[in-house]
């Protein structure tokens, strides 16, 4: 039941931040619901770098922390990645790619 709550609050964050139209396309998590690793995914590395340079990540991190606190959870890490990087490094295989989560912010 609580995994569902985690998915629900992260979906709300995802839908909220997609409206920024900066290349962010989706988010996911790995790990236990009480201490997940949250991964924000952009289309390209360039879009990701531009968003991070412009401070987009600060608002995103705040939204994730607030959402997770509402279900008594806290992220162990918030990461930023891209479809482009997954294709380049892991051949587009997100399961394999996420098994080596990186770019901790």
HELIX and SHEET records of a PDB file:
HELIX    1   1 UNK A    2  UNK A   18  1                                  17    
HELIX    2   2 UNK A   33  UNK A   35  5                                   3    
HELIX    3   3 UNK A   45  UNK A   53  1                                   9    
HELIX    4   4 UNK A   56  UNK A   69  1                                  14    
HELIX    5   5 UNK A   83  UNK A   90  1                                   8    
HELIX    6   6 UNK A   94  UNK A   98  1                                   5    
SHEET    1   A 3 UNK A  24  UNK A  30  0                                        
SHEET    2   A 3 UNK A  37  UNK A  42 -1                                        
SHEET    3   A 3 UNK A  77  UNK A  82  1                                        
END                                                                             
